[in-house]
Amino acid sequence: QVQLVESGGGLVQAGDSLRLSCAASGGTFSSVTMGWFRQAPGKEREFVAAILWNGVTTNYADPVKGRFAISRDNTVNTVYLQMNSLKSEDTAVYYCAASNSWTVVRGLFHSWGQGTQVTVSS
């Protein structure tokens, strides 16, 4: 299984942009689905975006469609989440995860990073 480490979180203002990165090691990164999830205080961890191994097929949660973009570079074993037009409700800990399936179901992701905090001030 892959090991995942997120980076790029921080404190930004509403309307700003931020790019998260998730570096993978071990396993076979180029063959797995990669996803981003987030968890706000007092809420369950929710799906944000996913990208298939081919780097072309993507899926987004409705609240982030048109604002966030997921991408991956299989040559450097990294997945990215470009977040634009950030809102206060995007404040959460963001996690990347890997799955052997094309899915958005949290329970089907077998490897998780430690998370990176994103705080958006209004």
Disulfide bonds with the S-S distance in Angstrom:
Cys22-Cys96 1.96
